[in-house]
Amino acid sequence: MTNPLGLYIHIPFCEKKCNYCDFYSAFYNKDTLSVYFKALKGEIKKWGGTIHRPIDTIYIGGGTPSLLGESIITLAECIRENFCVLDDAEFTVEVNPSSSDNFLRYAKQAGANRLSIGVQSGSDETLKVLGRTHTTLDAAVTVKKARELGFDNISLDLMIALPDSSADTLRNDINFILSLNPEHISSYILKIEQNTAFSKKYDTLNLPDDDDTAEQYLYMCKALGESGYNHYEISNFSRDCKQSRHNIKYWIGEDYLGIGPAAHSCLDGKRFYYPRDLRGFIKNPQTVYDGESGGNEEKLMLGLRLSSGVDLSKIYDEIPPNIIEKIDLLKKAGYIKADLPYISLTDSGMLISNSIISELLW
Ligand code: SF4
């Protein structure tokens, strides 16, 4: 099989844990990073010798990839030495807004052509509550420097439904993000995950209720739409056709390989992942089988994340009458757009996508 593959590389280190974060990352230590880097290069070499498929997207995420510093150049060289990276490959690096200017330069030198910057909010007070190490000024300066270096594909993260948030604070956050003029915006509804700093003080957080959260989401969809951003996936908006080519692979069921602790892969019909275990990865990197990919349930779940939706004729030889009935009801309720065999979610439907998918499946 010669279909191109997406490649994800995980850099599982952070200098400080953000209060809401449950991504897998360890506290940064220069020596541990250097040992990890060696193990990572070993795995890249191993996979490069096993899979003979071109790479059309690279995504270096974390954690905090900027902790790599100049080594990102060596990492990119290692990827190119071991895989055939296509000339027009999308190459994204996640960047913390408090990253140094030098890192942006190194990322450029490594061949990165897309940055994903964790801006999150347009309020310094909120950033402190979230436990972020950057300020809004850092975010603005990082975007400006990235533009000066020639990056013309920048994605900014925006979090909504934050503690003490309201329609006014959200408007301010959106205006701040828009003032930075990104090509792409990824938005996340804050979820209080177990074992995060927020989960430990859950009772003291003044969080919006479900109705307010829904209002914030719908307001954001409207505001970004009116500013020229295409809402192409539940949490993602783009302009100038600058959708995330890498992430789209996840949603349309294309193959990708993830390397690093907690990184997931989907390859030749199989899903597997590396455990959330940095030491284990350094000592003896092994993946764990996670089932077959491409089932109907998965096709529906992933496909409905996209505004382009799902072609049900690719799932059912004949759409069962009870599904048609449910689609009709969901359409009348304003959650689904349907022109059978095609269905997709409206903005309101995207907000409760899990319930809709369960409704359609059972
Ligand atoms: S949100 Fe990002 S920077 Fe913050 S702890 Fe999680 S991975 Fe690290």
Boltz pocket constraint, residues with backbone or C-beta under 6 A from the ligand:
constraints:
  - pocket:
      binder: B
      contacts: [[A, 13], [A, 14], [A, 16], [A, 17], [A, 18], [A, 21], [A, 22], [A, 23], [A, 25], [A, 62], [A, 63], [A, 64], [A, 96], [A, 118]]
      max_distance: 6.0
